[in-house]
Amino acid sequence: MVFLRCLWIAVLVCAALPAHAATEIMWWHAMSGELGRQVDKLAADFNASQSDYRIVPSYKGSYTETVTAAIFAFRSRSQPAIVQVNEIATATMTAAKGAMYPVYELMRDEKESFSPSAYLPAVTGYYADADGNMLSFPFNASTPILYYNKDRFRAAGLDPAVAPKTWPELGQAAKRLRDHGMACGFTTSWPSWVNIENFSAFHNLPIATRANGFAGLDAVLTFNNPQVTRHIAQLAEWQKSKVFDYGGRGQAAEPRFQKGECGIFIGSSATRADIKANSKFEIGYGMMPYWPDVAGAPQNSIIGGATLWVLRDRPAAEYKGVAKFFAYLSRPDIQAAWHQNTGYLPITQAAFDLTRAQGFYDRNPGTAISIEQVTLHPPTENSRGLRLGSFVLIRDTIEDEMEQAFSGRKPAQAALDAAAERGNRLLRQFERASPDR
């Protein structure tokens, strides 16, 4: 009887214990608000789909703050397995080879399916090495598109069904809006991303030598060319009459469109839902404009956003879970839902096809423009993206000098020459500090 009683107690104790504890995997990210809630949902849905691994997302602030936190954590051996890094820091991450576990190696080692051909070329081109191997996992990708106020187009006698396609057409429409009482004809967010980086790609112009840095660390900035200079000079000229009105860095200009101050806005495709929710007028959508006399335009735009990088020196069990999580994120239904709920691009062709089959683009006019724009033509060396070291700092330098031009303190050529000179000094510093030099 004593033996049976002990046996029964042992059975009850074993039944009360979990079969095994799930391996926790830390994921540090830079998404707050509604985007942060979507990240939490992704993790929760994956966790519910299996019992071996538990993704634990953690918001760490801006992209810069998140990467900085990961670097310090790596030094103290407390780094996460996954960290979200913005696209312009790709060269910096690539140079830190000892700290990074390339995604193509991870997926191969863990025998999980991962084919670059499944992703949109504009995405794979940005995040792959010279041999086409994916270094990080594509996550949130966006591109600039044009938004316009259809109500004010009607009031100004402009066709509300037609978005301006070229910069001359945009200038004429913006002047018409100003003549009919608008405080500002048009503005843009992210000044360098829109008016230097994407402008160059859309016109098939290099921003730097060495295939925009993809072919080597010794790249030299070349965006101070005649075509870009003319564009910045025209913006500066339009600034005088508020046909164009500079709205600041980052997303600072976006509320001016939402409030009805500016009739046309060029900004991230990922802000579509936010613009729609906060604007009290009918919104029209179009591709980025181009100068029709530039040969090769329009080409294709490039992406912004971020990818997920895997850090080394975590337990082997965690890497198995990371690979499973990335395979889960690659599923067409998961990617389609992420695209539809956030406004970011559907980074796989299958997710795009599924979203179209579900009728999402028919129900939500304008949402397909971003995909059509980044896939307008196969990427060239000039429109693949950027792989330039310290580009976060270089972008600040470019925008410093753009502001000099817009305020009339410098001619466009002098401003861009100064931006290129300052940026090239940063590139040489990065080159000297790189182990690959």
Phi, psi and omega in degrees: 000320178297319179298315180295322180296317179296319178298318179296319179297319179297320178297316180296319180296315180296323180293331182281342181270145176294151180301319174196155180274138178291141176286122180275138181233115181281136178230108179268132185220174186237030185248123180247179176060221182296323178296322177297322177294325177292323175297315178300322180293318177304313181296315181297320180293320177295316181300323180286341184278348180202172186240002184273332187226151179227110175284130181241095180285146180216121180283128184241013180102206181294172176304314181297317180295323181293315179294317179300316179298320180293321180296313179295322179295323180298321181295330180261010178063030179238027184288155174282167175283327184234135174224138179273128184229134182288161193295326184282355175264010182301316181296321179296317180292320180298324181290337181271062189298323182292340183263343187254141176252100183307137186296323180296326177289317179302310184293325176293315182296325182265005176057042175254140181295133180199099184244122177303332182294344179283344186260156178299138182304325180294337179274309182297323181298325184286325191247012180255158175276186184298337180265006179084010179276133182283125183272329179223169183266119180299133183232285180245116182234138179221173177209155181287139171228172181260133174244144175216155183273104183295326180298315180286333173298315179299314183297331181268004180078019177265153180286113183289348181271354186235120176278146174302134183259332182239164178295321175299319178296320179295317179299319179294317180295318181295322177294321178297320177296319178296319180295337179256027166097001179283142181292336185208132179289303177208160176213171178224155169265177175038070191309313181287317181301319182279308193265353175240301187290306180285327175303314181296314181298317184292337177257012179054045179246141177286144172267339178204164174287181178057045178054048181058031177095348181294332186265359178165157181286347183272025179296150179235133181293137182228017184289351177275047181265171185300322184292313179292321179299316178300319181297311181295323177296322179292319176299318179296322178292316178296331180300327183300327182250010181065015169301317166246140178225114181298131185247006178105179184274171180057225181261019186301329184279342187302316180300335180294326175286315181301324181278355178086014179283319180248137184276341181224142182217135173247118183202184186297139175296337182284352178263008183304312182297320180293318178297315181297321183289333187250005180252135182257043179208167179282133186255136172251160184227149177203169175285166173302143176283166180216159174275118188292343181268005176267118182300135178093355180262142358275144181261267171204151177275167178249170187262161166238190179107216187204166174232172178256120178257145179256130180264146181279176176067036169251161180301149183303324181298327179293321181294326174299318179291321178299315180298318177298320180294317179294322176296322177296315181295337181280347182300137182305319182292324179289315179296320180296317180295318178300313178301312184289328183275340185244333186093354175289162181296148168282108193284351175246151178297323181296322179292322176297313180297319180294317180298319178294317180295330179282355178081013184297318182290328177291322180281340185229080182305140178097343185286341180270350185298320182299317180293317179298326184285317181286342179250018184302318175216157176302136183301144174255180174301330182276339186239018178281325183143198182233144173224065186244128181295149178057031186289340173301316179288322180296320178299320176299320179296315178301315183288330172305311185285327175299321179295327175296320180290316183293331180275355180083007181280340177219146169295156183303317182297316180295321180295314181289324176299317179294320179297317180294319180296314180294319179295321180295327175297320178293322177296320181291324176298316179295318181298316180294329183274352184276138177292345181270000186294000000 
